[in-house]
Amino acid sequence: MKAVVLTLTLLGTHQLLAAAETPQTVADAWALFDPRADPLETEVIRETTENGIVLRYIRYVVGTFDGKKSKVAAFYAFPKNAKNLPGIVQIHGGGQFARKGTVQYWASQGYAAIAVNWGEKVIDQPSDPNTEWAGIPAGFLNPKHHNDVTPGSGTIHQLPHPWNSSWLLYSAAARRAITFLEKQAEADPARIGLTGHSMGGRLTVLTAIDPRVKAASPSVGGSGYLYSDLAGVPGSARRMQADLQLYNATLDCKNYWPLIKCPLMFLGATNDFNSPMELVLRGFRSLPDKNGAFSFTPHMNHRFTADNYAARVRWFDTHLKGNFAFPKTASVQLVLKSSDGIPRFTVRPDLSGPHPLKSVTVFYGYDRDPRARFWRAVDPVRSGNEFTAACPVMESGEPLFVFANVTYDTGKALTMPQGYEDTRLLTITSQCRQASPRQLAEAGVTAAGDRQRLIENFKHGWRDWSLVGVRHTTHWNYQTHKVCDPAFVGPRGASLAMEINTTAPNNTLAVILETDQWRSYTGRKPRRYVAMVELPEAGSHSLLLPIKKFTTEDREVLENYDFVTSLILTPGQKERPKTVPKEWQGKVPTFQNIRWQGGQFASRPRPYLKQGASKIDADAAFREQFENAVDESVEREQQDQK
C-alpha cells in the first residue's frame, strides 16, 4: 500500500513521511522518525525555585507537519546546582496533564525529571504557551485523540498509516523529552529512565524500545493484546472499526515488548480494566531477556498501595543510581497432583539480599475475567526457605490462577509521592501460574469448599478489599469482589446483613451491589443497585437489607445475586448527591460481620457466558483460547527453572 504524498516532515525537512510504502512493522514505523534530527527550540516560559528544587515550565518542538511545527509543553525540575544526575521522563495518563508535583518529587529523590504534557490541558497559567498539535488529531482539546490508523479529519495520511494514530505522536513527544534531557547539564544522558501511568503506561511501552532508555516502569497500561479475547471469555476483546491488522502490527504493545532491552518494572493492579493481569503476563513472557519484574496490588483497579508503588522508585534507584539492591522475583511451583485433590503452590523468595523478609502472601482465584476476579488470600506455611499454600478449587470446569506477593522491610522509610504514606516496605510479585480445567481434571483435582453466609468478619482487617480515601471522612470507599467468588455468591432471596458503628448522627450509608461490571460481552448491561440506609443516631447499628431494597436510579430492583461483581460501602452523599445533600458526619465508620441472612443456596449460571449460551459453547472457547495461554505459561515456567 502506498502512502499519499504530503508535504510533511518529522524533525527535519530532509525526512519525509511520504511517497513510501506504508510501514507494516514497529521497526519500519519508527524508522521514519529521528528524535535527534531537528533543534528542540526550547522555550523557558517560567522558572521558580522552592525548597532547593528548580522548576521550569518549558516547551519544545516535536516535529513539523505540513509546514507547521507541533510543540509540547512540559515541567522540568532538578535539585539546585546539580550536575550529571540520572534522568526521569514521566508520561501522564488519559484525560490528565503534566503536574509540577511529579517532577518536584523525582527531583527531591535526586533525579532530573521532565513531565510531558501531551494531552494539551492547562498545566499552570491559562495564558501560558501550551502544547499545540498544529491541527493534527491529538490531545484532549480540539482536535481529539485519534486511536485509529484509518484516516480522518487532519490526519497525516489519507490512507491507513500508523502515523495517523495519536499514539505515535505522543511517543515521539516522549522521545524528544529524552533528547531534551540529553542536552541538560543536570542530567546524565547515559542514565535516563521512563515512567507513565494508564495511557502513559502504554506510551512507556511504546517508547521503551528507544535504546537511550536505561530503565522503565509502566503502570496499568501497555499490556498489549487488548484486541484479542481474554482466554476462555468469548467476545471480550476490544473493538475497532477497521484496519485492525495494520493497527496491531505497528501499534499494539504486544509487538513492542519483544523489542525492549532495558530493565522494566510493571506496576499493576490485579483487577485493572486497562491492562488485564493475564495480558500483562503475556507481554512479559515475550521480553527478550529476563530483565523484568512486576508488583501487583491485590483487589485494586487502576490504583496501588504504597508498598507496591515503592517498587517503582526502588527500581530506578537500582538501575539508574546503583544504590539499592532490588530483590529477585520469587520463583514458584504449582503442583496439581496431591493425595487430597487440592493443588499446592510453593514460593521461594529471594533471601540473598540485605532486606529482611516481612511476609509472603499467596493469592488464588478462579474467575476467567481478571477484572472481576476475587483473589483469596492465604498465609503459606514456611519450611526452610520455601512457603507453601493449599489452593482448593471451588468449582470443576473452571481455571485456577495463583501468585504471591513478597514484602521486604528495607529498614528506612522511603519518601513517597503525594497521595501515599512514606513506607519502609517493598512488595514484589512472584512468578504467576495458571491451570486449565483440563489440567486440573487430569491431575485428579476435586472440587472443595462450601458456600458461605459470612462474607467478612474482619479477622484480617480489610485484606480482601480495595480501599480508597480511608482517612477522608467524606470520600471513603470500600470495595470487594468477594461476592463474585463461588463460595460467597448470595443465596436466592437472602438479605445482606452487617453491623456499623458511627460517631455522629444524621448520616446516610450507601451499600452498592454492582452487576456484570466489564461483562458487556455477555449481552447483559452493567447495573449499579444501591440500598440507601438512614442512620439518624450515632452509635452501633444492625442492618438487614432485603434484596428488594437494592435498586438502580431508574428504580429497577435487583432480582438475584448471580451476576454481582462487587460490593461497595461508601457515604450516601458520595453516591447520590442529589438525594443526599449532606456529607458524612463524624469519623469514618467501622463495620462488623458482613453476611448473607436467609434465602436458599442455588447454583448460578457461569457469569462470563452470553445469555442463552450453552455449556458446550463455553468449553469449546476455553479449549481454543485458554489452552494456548497455558502452553505459553508452561514454556515460560520451564525457562524460569533454568
N, C-alpha and C positions, 0 to 999 in steps of 0.2 A: 504494500500500500504506500503510495506516495503522499507526502505532506504537501499542503498548499503553500506556495511560495509567499512569504510575508517578509516585510522589512522589519525584522525582529532580531534583536541580539541579546545575548546574555553576557554581561560583563565584558563588553568589547565589541566594536563594530566588525572585528575580524572573525567573530564566532557566530555563525548563523544557525538558527533552528529552522531551516527552510530548504526546499529542494533536496530533501534527503529521505531515505527510507524511514518509515515510522519505526521507532525503536520497539523491539519485541522482548527485550530483557532488561533487567535492572542495570546491568553494566552499560548497555547501549544507551539507555535513557540518560544516565549520569555522565556518559562520555561527552554529551553536549554542553556540559557545564564545567567551568573552571572557576572555583571560588576565589582564586588569587589574581585573576586576569586584569581586572579594572581597579582603579583607585576607589577607595571607600568613600572619599569625600566627606569624612566625618565632621558633623556639626556638634559642638558642645553647646547645648541650649542653656544649661544651668549647672552650677557646681556648688555644693554645700559640704561642710564638714561637721560631723556630730559624733561625740564620744570616740574621737580618733579615727573615724571612718569617713573617707572621702566618697561622696556620692555625686555622680554626674548623670544628667539627663542628656542623652546623645541621639543622633540619628545618622544612618549611613545608607549608602546605595546598595541595593540588592542586585538590580540588573536594569537594562534598557530594553523597552518593549515598544515597537513601532515608533521609535524616536523619543519615547517618554520614559524617564527614569522612575523606577519604583524604589521607594525608600522605607526603611523600617526604623521606628523609634525604639529605644532601649534604656534601661538603667544599668549603669556600670559603677561598681563600688570596689574599694580596696583599702587596706589599712594605710594611714598617712605615712609617707616616706618609705613605703615598702618597695622592694625590688625583687624580681625573679620569683614570684610566688606561683604555686600551681593555680591553674585557672578553672573556672566552672562556667559552662553555658547552661542557663536554665530556660526551659520552654514551657510556657503556661498552657493550661487546658482549654477546652472548648467553652466559649462564652465568657472566658476570663480575660485577664490582661496582665501585663508585666507589673510586678509590685516591688517597690523600693525596699520593703522589709525583707524580701527574699535575698537580694544581693547584699544587703547590710548584714544579714545573718551569716552568709558564707564568708563575707569579708571579716567578720568577727572571729571566724574559725580559721583565719589565716589564708584565705583564697582571694584572688582577683576574680570577680564574678560579674557576668553580664546576663540580664534577663531580657529576652527578645519580645517585643510587643507585636507579634504577628497578627493579632486579632483586631487591631485598629482602635480599640476603645481608648478613651481618655485615661491617661495614667498619672497626670499631675494637674496642670492648669489647663482649662478648656481652650485657651488661646494659644497654647504651645504648638509648634510644628509637630505633627504626629506621623504615624505610618500612613503612607499613600501608595496604593497598589496601581495607580495610574490607569484606572479603568478596567483592569483585569478582575474577573470574579474571584475575589479572595477576601479574607477577613470577615467581620461580623456586622459591618455597617452597610454600605452600598457601593459596589455590588456585594453579594453574599458569597459565603464559602461554596466552592464548586467541587463536589466529590468525584464527579464522573470524568472519564477520559473523552466522553462524547462532546462534540462542540456545542456551544451555547453563546448567548449574547456576551461579547467581549473576550471570549476565549482566544488563546494564542493561535490555534489552528482551527480550520473549518472542516476538518475531518478528524476521526478519532485519533487521539495522540496523548501519551502520558503527561505531556506538559500542558494539557488543557486543565488538568486537575490542580486544585489549590495545594494539595499535599506536597508536590514537588517544589512549589514556590516557597512554602513555609520552611521546608527543609533547606532550601537554598539560602533563606534568611539566616537560619541557624549556622550553616556552613560559613557564611560571611561573618557571623559573630566570632567563629573560631579564627578567621582571618584577622578580625579586629584585635582579638587577644594576642595573636602572634606579634602584633606590632606595638604592644604596650610594654613600657619599661617595667611595669609592676608584675607582668605575667611571664612565666617561663613557657615558651612555645612548645617545649617537649613534654609538658605535663598539663594537658588540658582534659578536663572531664566534662561529661554531658549528662544532663538530667531533665526529665519532664514528666508531667502528670496528665493522665487521661489522653486527650488528643495530643498533648505534649509528650506523653509516653510513646505514642505511636511515632511521633516525629523524632523522638530519641532513637528508636529502632531504625527509622529511615536514614538518620544522619550518622549513626554509629559506624557505618561502613566506611566513613571518611577516615583514612589512615592516621590523621592527626589526632583523633580521639584516642586517649590512652586508658580511659575507664568510663563506663556508662552505667546509668541507673534509671531505666524507665519505670513508671508505676501505672498500674491499672489501664494500660493501653499499649498496643503494639504486639498483641499475641499473634496476629495473623489468623488465617483460616476462618474468618468471620462469614465468608460466603459459602462455607461448607456446613452441612448439618452436624450438630453435636452427635457423637456416636450413639446410635440406638434411639434417636429422637427425630423421627421423620418430619421434615418441614421446618426445622428450627433455624436454618440458615438465614442470614440477612438477604434482602432482595435489592436488586439494582436493575434499571430498565434495559440497558443494552451494553454491548462491548465488554462483557464481564471477562472474557478470555484475555483481552489486552490489559484490562484493569488488573486482574490477578497477576499476570506475568510481570508487570512493571511497577505495581503499587502495593500489592498485598505483602504484608510484613513476612509472610512465610518464605518469600524469596530473598529477604534481607538477612534473616537470621544466619543462613549458611555463610554469609559474606562478612560477618562481624568478627574481627580479630582481637579486639580489646576485651579485657575482663568486664563482665556485665552482671550486675546485681538487679534482679527484678523485684520490685516491691509490690506485693499483691494483696488482694482481699479474696477470701475463699468464695464469696458469693457475689463477686463483681459482675455487673451487667455488661461492661465494656470489654473485658478481657477474661472470658470464662476460664476457670482454672485449668481444665484439661487442654485447652488450646494453647495456653502459656507453656505448659509442659511439653506439648508437641513441638513448639518452636524451639525450646531448649534442647530437645533431642537432636536438632539439626545444627547446633553450634559446632563449628569446625574443630574446636579444641575444648578440653574440659576447663574452661575459663569462666564459668558462670556460677551464680548462687541465687537463691531466692528466699524471701521472707514473706510468708502469707499470714495475715491477721484473720483468725477464725471468725466466722459468722458475719463479718463486715461486708458492706457493699461500697466500694469506692473510697474507703477510709481505712485508717490504720491506728494501732495503739503505739505508744512511744517506744516500747522495746522493739517493735518491728521497724519503725521509721529509723531508729538508731542504726540499723544495718546499712542504710544508705550513706549516712555520714561516715560511719566506720569504714565502709568500702572505699570511699575516696581517700580517707586518711591512710588506708593501707596501700592503695595503688598509685596515689599521686604524691603523698608525703613520705610514705615508708615508715611511719611512726606508730603503726598499730598492727597487731598480729590477728588477722581475721581468721576465725576458726574454719576448718574444712567442713563441707557439708557431710552430715551424718550418713553413713551407709545403712542400708536396711535389708531385711529379708522377710518376705511374706510367705509363710508356709501354710498351705491349704489342707494338706492331709494331717489328720490327728485322730487320736483314739476316741475323742468325744464329738467329732464332727465340727469343731469350732476352729477357724483359722487363727494363727498366731502371727503377730508382727513383732520383729526384733529390730531394735535400733542400736547402732554402735556410734555414739557421738565422738567427736574429736576431743580427746583429753590430753593432747600433747602440748597445748599452748599454755600461756600464762594465766588464762582466765578461768577461775573456778566454775564448775558446773553448778547451775542453780536448780534447774529442773528439766525433765523430759516429759512431755505430754503427748499421748497418741490420740489422733482424731480419725474416726472412720464413719462412713455414711454410705447410703445406697441410691439416692435419687439420681436418675440419669442426667438431669439438668442441674449443673453445679450452682446455678443462680438461686435455686430453691432448696438445695440440699442442706439438711441438718447434719452437722458434724458432732457425733457423740465423742465426748472427751473421756479419757481413762488414764489414770496414773499407772504406768507399767511397773512390773516387778524387776528389781535390779539383781543381776547375778554377775559379779565382777564388773566388767566394762560394757555389759550388754543389758538392755532394757527390753522386756518382753510383755506384750499385752494381748489378751484374748479379744477377738473381734467377731462376736457372733453375728450371723446373718439372720435377719428377721423374716424375710420372705424369699421363697425359692423363685427362680426366674428373674431375679434382679441382680445387678452387679454389686461389687464391693470396692470401695475406694478408701485408701489408707495413707496417712502421712504422720509425721511427728514434728512438733516444734521443740527445738533445743534452745534453752535460755542459759546465758552465761552472766556472771557478775564481773564487770570489767574493773571494779574496785574504785572507780571515780565517776562521779555524776557528769554526764555529758550535757552541756547546754544545748537545749533543743529550740527549734523554731517556734514562733508564736503559734499557740493552739495546742502545744504539747508540754507536759511537765518534764523537767530535767530528769534524766534517768541514768543509772549505772548499769542497767540491764541491756542485754543484746540478744535478740531472738533470731535464730536461723532455722529455716525449714529443711527437713531431711529430704532425701530422695523419696519420691512418691510411687505408690504401687496401686494397681487395679487388677481385678479379676472378673471375667465374664461369667454369666450364669452357666455356660457350658463347662468352663474350667472348674467352677465350684461344684457342679454336679459330678463331674468325673473324679474329683478328689474326695467325694463322699461327704461334702459339707451338707449339714442338715439344718433346716430352719430351727431357730432357737429364740426364745424370748416370748413374753406375754404382753398383751395390751395393757396399758397403764392408765389409771384415772388421775394419778398425781403427776402433774406436769412439771412443777417446780417447788421444791422445799427449801431452796437456797442453802443447802448443805455446803455447796462450793461457791457460794455467792452468786454473782451474775456470770459465771463462766460460760453458760450456754446462750448468752445474749450478746447482741450488739448494742452498745451504749453510746449515746450522743448527748452532750450537754448535761452531764451528770452533776455538775456544780452550778448549773444555771437554773435558778428556781422557776423560770417561766418557759424554758425551752427544752427541758429534759425529755428524752425519747428512748424507751427501752423496747427492743425488738428481738424476737426469736423465731427461728424456723422449726423449732422443736415440734410444733403441732402438725408439721408436714411429715415427720418421721412415722413409719408404720406403727410403732409402739404407742404413739401419743395422739393419733388421729381421734377426734372426738366421737363418742358413741352417738348413735342416732337418737335424736330427741333430748340429748343431755343439756344441762345448763353449765355455764362456766362460773366457777366459784373462786373466791380469794378473800384474803383479809388485807386491809390497807390502813396505815396509820398516818394521820395528818396532824400538823402542828397549828393550823389556823382554820377558822370556819369559812363558809361560803366559797367552796371550791367545786369544780366540775372535772371529773375524770373521763377521759376518752379511752375506751377499750376497743381496739380495732382488730378485725379479722380480715386479712387480705386473701382473696382467692385468685388463683391462676395468674399470679404475677409472673411476667415474662413467658407465659404459655400461650401466646396468640396462635401458635401452630396447632393447637387443639381445636380451634374454631370457637372456643369459649372466650369471652371478653373478661379481662381483669376487673374485679369488683372490690370495693372497699366498704365493708359493713362495719358500722360504728354503733356501739352502745354508749350513750351519754349517761353518766352516773352523777347525780347531785349529792354533794357531801356538805350539808349545811352546818354541821358541827365539827369541831376539832376532836381528834382522838382516834379510837380504834373502830373500824367499820367492817362488817361482814357482808360481802357482796354475793348475790346469787343472780346471775344474768341468764334468763331463758334464751333459747336460740332466736325466738321471735323478736327479741329486743335489738338484735343486730340488723340494722337497715342501712341502705345507701342513702345518699342525699335525695334521691328520687323516690324514697320510701319503699324500695324493693327489699323484701325480707329474706334473710338467709335461710335456705331450705335444709342444708345439711353441712357437715364439716369435711366432706370427701375431698374437696379441692382447695382447702385452706392452705396457703403457703407461708403465712406468718401471723404472729400475734404481737400487737403493739400496745404499749401503755404510754400515755402522754397527756399533758393538760388539755382540757376541753377547748380552751380558747385557742390553742395552737392548731387544733384540728378543725374546729368550726367557729371561726371568729365572728361570723355574722350572727350566730345564735347564742354564743357565749362571749360577750364583750369583755368580761372581767378576767384578768390574768390570774395565774395560780398564786395563791396567798400562802405565806409561810415557807417552811423548808421543803426540799424535795421529799416526797413521801417514801415510806418503806412498805414492802409487800411481804406476805407470807402465804404459803400453801396454795398456790395456783393449781386448780384441779377441775376435772370434769365431775359433775354430780348428776346421778340418774341416767336414764337412757339405756340403750342396749348396744353392745358391740356388734358390728356388722362389717363384712368385707367391703372394701372400696374398689372402684374401678382403677385401673392403672392411670395415674394422673397425666401422663405425657401423651396418651392416645387421643386421637381425634374422636369426636363424638360419633358413635356408631362403628368405630374401627374394631376389628376382631383381634383375638389373641394371636392368631397366625400372622396377621399383618405386622404386629409389633415384634414378634420373634424373628420374622424374616428380616426386618430392618436392623434388628440387633446383630444378627449373623453377618449381614452385609457390611455394617459400619463399625460396630464395636470391636469385632474380632480383628479388623485391620489395625485399629488403635492399640489393641493388646499386643499384636505382633511387634509393633514399634516399641512398646514398653519393654517387652521381653528382650528384644535386641539390645536396648539401652541398658537393661539390668545386667546382661552378660558383659557389656563393656565396663560397667561400673565395678564389676568384680575383678577385673584385670589389674 
